[in-house]
Amino acid sequence: MHGHPRALLLALAGLALWLGAPPAAHAQSSGTGIDLQFGSELDPAGLWARQCDRAGMTWLAGDAKRTPTGHSYGCVPAPYGLDTGSENIWHGGGIFSLGYLHLNGDETNAQWRRFSSWEDGFVLAADFRWVRRDQGRYAEFRANRIGADSQYYRGVFGQAGKFRVQAFVRSQPNVLSGNARSIWDGVGSRHLTLKDGLTVNGSTSAQVSQVSAAQPLETLKVVRDKQGLGIEYLLTRQWVATFNASHESREGARPFGGPFFFNFPFPDNGGIYEIPRPVDDSTVNVNAGLRFVGKDWRMQFSYSGSFFRNAYTGFDYEIPLSTWAVVPGVVTPQIPLGQFSYEPDNDYHHVSATLSRRTRWQGDFSVKAAFGTSRQSDRLLPPTNCQGQIGIPIPGFLYDCADWNTTASLSQQKADLAFNTQRLDLRWVLQPGNNLSWQNTAKFHRQDYSGTYWAYNPLTGQYGYIAENGAQGSVVPGEMGVWGPGPNASVPTRVRNLPLDKEIWEAATALTWRPNSKNTLGAGFTFTRTERTHREFATTRDNVLDLSWTNRAIDWLNVRANYSFLDRSGNDYQYNPYEFTFSMDLPGYVTPPGGNAAHTIAHLRKYDVGEREQHKLSVMATAALPRQMTLSGTIRGNWNDYDARVGRQKLDTLGTSVQWEWQPAAGKVAGAWYGYDESELGFANANDVAITADPNLGGPTYPDSGRWSTNDKQRNHYAGANWSQSIGRARLDASWNWTYTRGMTRYDFASADALAYPQLVASATGAYPPMIYRSNALSLSLSIPINQRVGLRLFNTYERARLSDWHYLGFDQTRVYDHRVYTDGGPMDYGVNMFGAMVEVRL
């Protein structure tokens, strides 16, 4: 890292010691919390039982209110109907609902059930509130349950101006496949064993296909269960303390790529297995803070901690198919298991302190310092779990598993790695005049990797790792992933971790000016210098110009426009800054004749650090029309040029939307909307047709005949309408939503050299089949009051979708292609109708 003097930042921080300050108002409670939104698929807003208040936002005037930009405010929940009698006792009210859901159609479809896991059965909802006015105390309870995997319960207790306590329990499913066919038993466990009819390393592709097709369809999902507690306590009028804690666990299984060496160059060899990966982990989050609000000064101190744990260190799965070496006349030992380790357990700590002071010119100056660390000290797994021997029985390429299947083969027993962050932010906002404000910021951010892990085996004196649990080195000599003296002296393999330290220096200034009551102009400039270790660009410089304009020349029309321009540049581009992590950097490495094989194309540009020009534009208009109607529209665009011959070349997006709203009276709402957006991604690369040391485009490794490019275009249309109307004492709510998405991937290539399967050049059409998603959803709800306390709510939702994804073509016939075995069947069409009836009782 190149160091920079920090005198400027320290001098700016010292301004807070002498800047004079005018009187200031007390700040309000912060937004710190453990969860900011509670709801479910049946109750997204967490207000299932609440009706709209016919009085609207205020009883002072009957007119509907609008936001400063002209939009009408949404539904104001009706009061709980609390008794307004004596103030020295508790009074309460609320609604309890109990009902039943019935589904028919393709209700097991994963797209339909994605975050809800809809099922036939009872549902409930509750919304209660109690208050005691003389003490300012209150209590709330909300609940919504549509199934064991989709529910929430939340309770709040507090005293106005003194304290607030919140606790909740929540479950949410993530359904990832509704048509999985697993060839393994033990789905959800850490040991997956083959179904009856299959033999480890002894089955044929036809047998695997037959067993796969015979399996019943099953659902793969991961359920998140979360519990939390939050406390906010006013110690004094100026000091507030907060504490929040939550525990979240995930359990289930999901489709996961389990490679066992690539299959396409070697028919009837290797293997690619999509497995139902077991998921069983948990995270504890803790937040604590102390806040001071004074006349001139404000301070805030906070701590955040996160502690992630996996129930197991890894999982394995039995392999039905066999592998063979490309060396003629030898028989390789078979590998019965594939193995994966889980994400390592880690602890995260973050502390920050903020100091703010009012200054002259109605200003506010603040300094924020923060420090964080994330540590991994989990015990490591052995490089392999094989028994006997692995590899190819020729000199130097056959390995004894006993030298690699215990932790004695590791250079260290734990990871002992850390990621540390430091941050210093300065902010000074001034208002020299009533029509002018000036904002200045300076930021420093540092990220450091701590610890070095060497993939070294003290039992053998070799470096590297066992690739694909030994499968790769059992097919091709020298590809076990191990380097050492002798036949492996020229093997390139990763031998140590890659630290990616980074420093960010940023300075920004922005002015907002109101030349008159109808117009507001804004302009800002931000400069960011980023220094990275071991990346293609050691230093990048971002220059960003922001312009904005707000116009209210017409009383009923609000127009806002924003434009941003980014220019990113860097120093000399290094296409391979990672060589020091490979065996080529070790003493004793023998460079093969002709040099080491090229790592990648020298002209490739990594889009996250490479040079880029970006233009962003958005225009928004809102018209407040007569009869409480609102019409709004938006046009937005984002255009990116990456100046790359190879790699990402462009990413452009364009979108527009229009929305009409009408609220003629409380309890009567109508609306309609339409939106369109499109995106285009351009990418180019070249296939390697030879193994040489030349990394240049057009050379023997990456000749022009191997060049190819793709162009992805996505088009999205979405529309909808809603209507809410009182019919006597009853209420009708209706909504319709429509989505149409079409994605097209076109490709071009110079010759058959660019293709993984050159023999298919005659059938290449230049485009893949379009990916299409169409859906229509219609929902109706009718609330009928039976008497003052009891009501009946009937609702029905019908949704129909048509999906076409060429990645899964043919999966309805088989999911086994040579040694490639798939579990998930992909997205499927569906049509589902859901009917529900709820009895609501007001208490």
N, C-alpha and C positions, 0 to 999 in steps of 0.2 A: 504494500500500500504506500502511496505517496502521502506524506503528512502535509497538513495545512495549518497555518497559525490560527489559533482560536481566540486571538485577542479581540477581534471584532465582535464575536458573539458575547464574550465576557463583558466588553465595554457596554454593549447594548443592554445586557442584563443589569448593569449598575445604574442605568437610568432610573430604575424604580426607586432608588434611594433618595433622589432629590426632586423628582417631578411633583409639583403641587397638584392638589386634587380638589374639585368642587364637591358639594354634598352629593351623595348617591343613594338610590333606593336599595332596600334589602333584596337580595336575590331569592328566588323561589327554589323549591325542591328540585333536585336533579332527576334525570330520567333513568338512573341506575336501577336495574331490576334483574330478576332471574328469568322471566319470560314476559314478553310484552303483549302477546296475543294468545287467547284461548278460544278454541273452537274445534269443530270436527267437520267432516264432509257434509253432514246433515245440517250443521249449524256453524257456518264459517265465521260469523261475526261474534259468536258466543252470546247471542241474544235471542235464543230460540223462542222464548215465551213472551218477549216484549213486543207490544204494539207501538205504533207511532202516536205521539202526543198531538192531539188535535189543536192544542194551543201553540204548537210550534216552539220556537226558541224563547219567546217572551210573551207575557200577558199584556205588555204595555201597548202593543200594536198588533193588529191582526195580519199585517202583510208578511209574506214569506221573506226571509232574510237571505242576502247574497254574500259571498266572499268578496274580498277586494278585487278579485279578477273577474267577477261577474257571475260565477257559478252559484246556483241555489244550494243552500245547505241541505244535507240529506235528512233522513228520518231522525227525529228526536225521540228517544225511547219514552214511553209513557211512564208517569210515576207509579210507584208500587201500590198506591192506594192506602197509605199508612193512616192510621187513626190520628186525628189532630187534637185529641183531648189532652189529658194531663201530660205535663212535660217531665215529671219526676219518676216515670215508670217506662219500661221498655215497650215499644210498639213495633209491630212487624206486619209484613205482608209479602205476597209473592204468588208464584204460580208453580204448580206441580203437574207434569204431563206424563202420561203412560200410554203407550200405543204398540202397534205391531207393523212390521214391514213384510211385504211379500214380493218376491222377485220371480220373474219368468223370462226365459230367453237364454242368452249366452252369459249367464251371471258369473261364470268362472273365468271369464276373459280378464287377462292381466291389465289391459288398458282401462277397462271399466272399473276394476277393483283397486287400482294402483295405490292410492293412499287412504282407502276406506275399508277394504275387505268386506264389502256388503254381503250380508247373509239374511235369510229369513229368520225372524225372531222378534222378541220384544225390544222396545227402545224406551228410553225415559229421558226427561229433561226437567230441570228444577231451577228456579231463580227466586231467591228470597233475600229480604233485607230487613234488619231490625235497627232501630235508633232509640237513643235516650237523649232528648234534647237538652235537658238541664246539665248534663255532663259532657255533651258533645260526642258521645260514644256511638259507634255504629258497628254492625256486623253484616256480612254478606256471604251467601253461599250459592254457587252455581254448579250445575252438573249436566252432563249430556253423555248418553251411552247408546251407541248403536251396535255394539258388539264387544266381546272380550278384548279385541285388539284395537278398538277405536272408541276412546272414551276420555273424559276429563272430569275432574272434581276440583273445585277451587273454593277456598274459604278465606275471608278477609275480616280482620277485627282491628279496630283502632279508635283513637280519640282525636278529634280535630285539633290541630295545632300541638299535638303531643307525640303520638306514636302511631304506627301502622304495622300490623303483622299479617303476612300472607303465606298460605301453604297450598300446595296443589299436588295432584297426582294425574298423570296423563299417559295414554298409550296411543301409538300411531303406527299402523302397518305400512310397509313398503312392499307391495306385491310386484315381483320382478319377472315372474313367469307363471302363466296359468296352464301351460301345455308342455311341461317338462316330461321327458322320458329318460329315466336314469338307469344305466346298466349296473349301478352299484346299490348295494344295501347299506343301511346306516346313514341315510341322508340326514344331515344336521349334526352328526357326530364327527370326531376327528380321525376316525379310521373307516374308510370306505372300502367295502369288500365286494367282489364281483357277484352278480346274480347267479343263481343256479343255471347250468348250461354253458357257462364260460369257464375257461381254465386260464390260470395265470401264465402268460407268455406262450400259451398253447392254443389259442383260439384263432380262427380265420376271420377275415373281414365279413364273410357271409354269415358266420355264426353270430358275430357281434351285431350285425344288422338285424338278424332274426330276433335275437333277444331284445334289442332295443324296440323294435316294432311291436313286440308282445306286451310291453309294459303299459300299464294304465297311465293316463295323463295325471300329473300331480302339480300342485302349486308350490312354488318356491317364493318365500317371502322372508323379510327381516322385520321384526317388531321392535320398536323403541318404547321402552317403559321409562318414564321420568318422574321423579319426585323432587319437590323443591320447597324451600322455606326462605322467606325474606322478612327482614325487620328494618324499619326506619324509626329512629328515636330522636326527638328534639331535646338535647341536653339542656340548652338554654335558648334564648331567642336568637343567638348568633351561631351556636354550634349544633350540628346535626351529625349523627352517626348512623351508618347503614351496614347491614350484613346480609348476604345472600348466599345460599348454598343449594346445590342440586346434585342429584345422582341420576345418571342415565345409563341404561343397559340396552344392548342390542343382542338379539338372539334369533337364529333361523338359518337359512341357507340361501345362496344366490348363485346364478351361473357365473363361472369363472374359467378363464383360459388356463389349462394345465398342460403346457407344451412338453413334449418328450422327443425333441429334435425334429427339425422340419422334414416334411414328407415329400414335397413336390419334386425335388430332383431325383429321389430314389423311390420308385414305386415299391409297394409292399415292404416298406421299411420305415423306421422312425415312428412318428405318430404325433398327432395333436389331439388332445382330449379336453373337451369342455366339461368341467366337473361341477357338481353342486357343492360349492365351497361352504363349509360350516362357518357360521358367525356367532361368536359368544364373547363379548367384551363389555367393558363398562368405563364410564368417565365420571369423576367427581369434580365439580367446579365450585370454587369458593371466591366470593368477592366481598371486600370490606372497605369502608371509606369513612373519612372524617372531613367535614366541611365547615368552614367558618365564613360568615357573611357579615362584614362590618360596614361602617359608613363609607370608608374610603378603600379599605383593603378586603380582599377575598382570598381564601386559601382552600385547597382541597388536597387531601392525601388519600391514596387508594392502593389496594393490593388485589391482585387477581392470581388465582392458582388453578391449575388444571392437572388432573392425575388420571392417566389412561392406563388401563390394565386389560390384557387379554387373558381369558380363562386358561388357554393352552399356549405353548410355545410354537406349535406347528401341527400339521395334519398330513396324512398320507393316503394314497389310493392305489389299489391293485391295478396292474397293467395287463390287459387281456392279450395284446399282440406282441410279437417278437421283433427283435432287431437283428441285423446282420452287418458284418463289416464289408466295406468296399474292397478289401484286400482279398484276392482269390485264394482259395484253399485253406482258409482258417475258419474256426468255429468260435464265436465270441460267447463269453458267459452272459446269460440273460439277466435282466434287471427287473425284479418282480414288482417294485414299488416306485411310484412318483412321490415326491415330498416337497412341501412348501412350508416355510416359516411364516408366522404371523408378524404383523407390525410390532415393533418392540415396545415394551412398556416405557412410558416416559412421564416425566414430571416437568411442569411449566410454572414459573414464578414471574410475576411482573409487578413492579412497584413504580408509582409515579407521584409527583408533587407539582402542584400548580399554584403560582402566586400572581395575583392580579391587583392592579391599583388604578383608580380613576386619576386622570391627568388633566392638564390644561387643555383647552379647545375641545371640551366635552369628549375627551379621549379615554381610552382604556388600554393599559399596557399589561401584558401577561408573559410570564415565563413558565415553561413546563419542562421538567426533566423526568425521564423515565429510564428504567433499567429492567431488562428481562433476561431470563435464562431458561432454556429447555434442555433437559438432561436425559440421556439414555444409558442406563446401567444394567440392562436386562442380560441374563445369562444367554450365551450363544449356543446354537445347535451345532453338532458336528457337521462337517461338509457333506456327508452322505450317510444313509442308513443301510447301505448294502452289506451283504455277507459274502464271505469267500473272496472272489476276485472280480474285478471289472476291467473293461478295456479290450484290447486286441492282443491275442497271444503271439506277439512278435517282440523282439528285444526292445525294451525301453517303453513299451506302450501297454503293459499289463500291470495292474496295480492290486496290491493286497488291501482288501477292505479294512482289515484290522489297523492299518496305518492311517485310516481316514474316518472311521465311523465312531470315534470317541472324542471327547473334548480335549484329550491329550494332544490331538493333532492341531489344535488352535494355538495361535501365538499369545492369546489372552482369553480368559474365561468370560469376561464381560465386555460389552461394547465400550463403556466409559467415554462416551462422546457427548459434547455439549454444543449448543448454539446460543450465543450471547448477543444481546442487543443493547445499544445505548441510544438515547434520543434527547435532543435539546431543541425546543421550539420557542421562538420569540414572536410575539404578535403585538402590534401597536395600531390601534384604530383611532383616527382623529376626525373631528367634525368642525373644521374651521369656520364654517358658515351653515346656515339652515338648509342651503341647497347643495352642499358639497361635503363628501366624506372621503377619507383617504385611509387605505388599509395597507399595512406593510407587514411582511412575515419573513422570518429567516429560520431555516431548519437544518439540523445536522442529525444524521441517522447512520449508525454503524452496526454491521452484522458480522460477527466473528464465529468461525467454527473452531472448536477446541477439541483436541485429541486426534491421534493418528492411529489407524488400524492397518496393520500389515497382514495380508493373507499369507502367512508363513507357517509351514508344518515343521515343528521341531523334531518330529519322529523321523522324517525323511530328508530334511534340509531343503525341501522344495517350496516354491512360491506358487500362489494361485488358488484355485478352487475347483471343485468337481462340477462341471457343467451339466445341467439337466439330469442330475443324480447319476451321472456316468453314461447316459445314453449317447451324448454327442461324441465322446471319445471312444465309444464302442462301435461307432460306425466309420468315422474318419480318423486315421492316425494323426496324432498331434493336436487334436481338438478336445482333449479332456479338460483343458483349462489350466494345466499344470506346467510350470517352467522349472527347469533344473539342469544341471550338467548332463552331458550325454546327448541322446537322441532328441531331448526336449530343449536343448540350449537355444534354439532359434524360434521357440514357440512364443508368440505375442499373447499375453493375457493380463488382465487387471490384477494388480498386486497390492494396491492400497486404496484408501478412500479418497474422495475428491473434495477438498475444502473449497467453498465458494464464498469467501469473504467479500464484503461490499461496504463502501462508504458513499453516502449521498449528501451533497451540499445543495441547498435550495434557497433562493431568494426571490421574493415576489412583491410587487406593488400594484395597487389597483385604485382607480378613482371612480367615484359615482357622482354625477353632476345633474342637477335639475335646472335647466335653463329657464323653464317656466312650469306652470302647473299641469301642462299637457304632455310633457316629454321628460324622460329620464335617460341619460346616456352613461355608459360605463365602458372603461377600458382598463386592461390589466396586462402585465407582462411577468412571466415566470421563467427563471433560468435554473436549470437543474444540472449539476455535474455529478455523474456516477462513476465511481472507480471500482473495478471488479478484479479479483484475482482468478486466474485460470479460466478466463472466458475469452471469446473470440475478439471482442473489443475490450481492452483494458480500461479505457475511458470513453464515456459517451457524454455528449452535451445536448440537452434539450432546451430549445427556445420556444416558448409558447406565448402567443398573442391572443387575448380574449377581448371581444367587443360585444356590447349589448345595447339594446334600445327598447324602451317601453313607451308606448304612445297611447294617450287618452284624449286625442283631439275631438273625438265624438264621444259624448257622454255615455252612450250605451255600448261602445265598442272598445275593447282592450286588446292591444296588439303588442306582442313581445317577440323580439328577434335576438338571436345569439349566434356569434360566429367565433370559431377558434381555429388557429393555425399552429401546427407543430412542425418543427424542423429538428430532426435528430441527426447528429453527425458524430463520428468517432475517429480515432487514430488508425494506424495500420491494422488491418484485419488479419488475425492469425487463425487459419482454418482448423488447426489441430493444437489447441493449448493443453491437451490432456495426456500427452505422451509420458509425462513424468509419473503417472499412475500405473503405467504398464511395465511389463518385464523388460522392455527395451531400455529402460533407464537403470537397470541393475548391472552391477559389475559382473562380468562373465557372460553377458548376453552375446551371442554370436549372430552377427548380421548375416542373413542368407545372401547368396550370390544375387546380385541385381538390386539389393536393398530390401528394406521392409515394405510390405504391401501397403499401398495408400490407405490412409484412414478414411478419408472421404474426399469429395471433390473440392479442390482449392477455391473454386468460385462459389461454393455454397454459402449462403448468408442466413444465419439464424435470425428469425424475425423478431425475437424478443429483445435482442441487443443490436441488431443491424440498423443501418441508416434507414430513415423513414421520413416521409412527408405526409402530413395528415391535414385534411380540411373537414371541419364539422360545422354544420349549419342547421339551425332549427328556427321555425317561425310558428308562433301560436297566436290564435285570435279567438276571442270570446265575445259574443254578442248577447247582451241582455235584451231580449225581445219582449213585446207586450204580452199580456195575459200569462205572466210568470213562465215564459218560455226562455230557454237558453240554447244557443247554437254555438258550438266551438269546433275548431279545426286545427290541425297540426301538420306541418310538413317538416321532415327532418332528413338529413343526409350525412353520411360519413364516408370519406374517400381516402384511401391509403395507398401510397406508392412506396414499395420497399426497395426499389433500385437494385434488383437482384436478377442475375442471369439464371441462377439455379437457386431453388427454394421458393418461399412464398413471394409472389410478385405483386399481388394486389388483393385488397379486401374492401369492397365497396358495399354500402348499404343505403337504401332509400326507403322512406316510409311516409305514409300519410294517413290521417284518420279524421273523421267527422262525427260529431255526436249532437243529438238533439234531446233536450230534457224539457219536461212540462210538469209543473206542480200548481195546478189551478186552485187547489185547496188542500188543507191538511187531510191526510188520508187518501189523497188521489194523486198518483204519480204515473207518468208515462215517459218512455224514453226509447230511442233507437240509435244505433251506431253502426258505422262501417269503417273498416281499416284495411290497409294494404301495405305490405312491406316486401322488399326484395333484397337479396344479398348475392354477391358474386365473389368467389374466391379463385384466384389464379395461382397455379403452382407448376414448377418445372423441375426436372431432375434428369439424370442419366444413369442407365444401367451399366454396371461394370461387366465387361466382356472378357477381361483378362486379369491376372494377378501380377501387377507390376508395382514399382515404387513411384511411378509417375502419377501425381494427383490432379493434373491439369485437365480441364475440359478440352476434348479434342485429341487427347493423347491416347496411348495404347490401352490404358485402363478404362477410361471413360471416353470412347470415341464419339464423334458426332452421330454415328449410326445408331448409338444407344440412347440418344436423347428422346425424352417424352415430356408431355405436359398434360395437365388436366384443368378443366374449368367447371366449377360447381356453381350452379345457379339455383336459388331457392326463391319461390314465390308463395306468399301467404295472403289469403283473403279471410277476413273474419267479420261477422255481422251479428246483430242481435237486436232484440226489442223486449221491452218489459211493460207491464201494465198492472197497476194496483188500484182497486176501486171498492168503495163501500156499496153494498147492495142491501139497503135497509139496515138491519142489525148485523148482517153477515158481511164478510170481506172476501174478495176474490183477488188473487195474485197470479199472474201469468208471466212467463218469460220464454224466450226462444233464443238459442245460440247456434250459430253456424260457422264452421271452419273448413277451409279448403287450402291444402298445402301441396305444392308440387315441387319436387327437387329433381334436377337433371344434372348428371355428370357426363361431360363429354371429354374425350381424350384424343390426343394426337401423338404419333410416334414416327421416328425417322425410318426405322426398318425393323425387321424381326429381332435384331439384336437388343431392342429395348424391352422385349417381352420376357416374362418369366417362363412362359410356354411358347417358344418360337413356332412350334408346329401349328399353333392356332391363328397364325397371322391372316390366313385367308378368311376366317370367320369374324375378324375384328371389324365392327361396323363404325367405330368412332364414337359410340355413345352406349351407356348402359340404359336399361329400361328405366323409365321415370319412377321415382318414389312418390307415392300419392297418399295423402291422408284426407278423408272427407268425414265430417261428423255433423249431425243435427241432433239437437236436444231440445225438448219441449217439456216445460214444467208447469203444473197447475196446482194451486192450493186454495181451499175454501174453508174459511173459519166461520162456524155457525154457533152463536151463543144460545145455549139452552135455557139458562136463567142467569142471574147476576153473578153466580160463582162457578158455574159449570159450562164448558163449551166443548165443541167437537171440531177437530181440524182434520180434513181429508186432503191428501196430496198425492200427486201422481207425476212421475218423471219417465219419459221415454227417450232413449238415446240410441242412435243408430250410427255406425261408423264403418267405413270401407277403407282398408289399408292395403297398400301394395309396396313391398320392400324386396328388391331383387336380391339382396344378400341371403334371403331365406327361400329362394325359388327351389322347388324340389323337396323341401323338408316334409311335405305332406306324404311323400313317397318313401323316403328313407332319410335317416340322419347319420348314416355311416358311408363315407366315401374313402375307399382304400383304408389307410390308417388314420383317417381323420374322423373323430367321433364327436357328435354334437348332442347336447342335452336339451337346450331350449328350442322350441319350435318357431320362435319369432312372433311378431305381431300378427293378429288375425282379425278378420271382420267380426263385428258383433252387433246385435240388436237386443236391448234389454229394456224391460218395463218394470218399474218399481212403484208399488202402491203402498201407501201408509195411512193409518188412521190413529189419531191421538185424542185422548180425552184430557182436557185441561181443567184443572180445578184451582180457582183462586182462593187463597187462604188469608 
